[in-house]
Amino acid sequence: MLIQEFLTELKKKKWVDLSHEFGETSPHFPAFNAASAKTIFTSEEDGFFVKEYNFVGQYATHIDPPIHFGAESGEWVSDIPLKDLIAPLVVIDKSEVVKENPDYSLTVDDIKEWEKENGNIPEGAFVALRTDWSKRWPNQKLMENPDDEGQNHYPGWSIEAIEYIYETRHAVANGHETYDTDTAVNQPTGGFAAEALALQSGHYQVEMLTHLDEVPATGAIISVMTPKFEKSPGFPTRVIAYLP
């Protein structure tokens, strides 16, 4: 198929934006400062309009490369192979379970049950955990979901699930709708063990995805795009799903 024919067919497909629009009041990991923007040139005074932005790399929908958790490979965002930034998209839906249990962690049994219905996760896939947590955006408190003692409650991955998608199914990356890979209630005792396993094994992930409810379990293609800032251990990203 010629490139032009391929592009024509691709543009006939439905495209879904999996990234949040973000600004100065958007939800963010509690340890980070809020984003800010300052106008430094205006069209009226200078003939062109320019803003200066300030935000941490792990802000809104963002990519985490291996070096974010000290991987020995030392891969920054710009080191991720271009061909790994486009992949078959697998969506594992646990949104109904999470409605009843916000502390839920995806298990290997969940993945195997999904595979019975949809086939094995293909090698090189991007595996996304759908929880519909992104529907709480843009409310910071709802995203954190703290109890009276200040413990946050939001879902995530088990260590075993992360191990399974990478070591057994050889996925290329994973993603989710919450701030972290690890379930919030597990963090006080277990830290960020699932995230560490994902990144330190040489893979990348995308956090705070949205609109996964508009994407099928299989058949879509995901594209992850981000600026090429030098030695970046993370950066906000634009993520697009191309539906079959």
Secondary structure, DSSP 8 states (H G I E B T S, - for coil): --HHHHHHHHHHS-EEE-S----TTS---TTS---EEEEEE-HHHHSS-EEEEE--SS-SSEEE-GGGGT-TT---GGGS-GGGGEEEEEEEE-HHHHHH-TT-EE-HHHHHHHHHHH----TT-EEEEE-SGGGGTT-HHHHH-B-TTS-B---EE-HHHHHIIIIIS--SEEEESSS-SB-GGGHHHHTTHHHHHHHHTT-EEEES---GGGS-SSSEEEEEE----TT-S-EE-EEEEE--
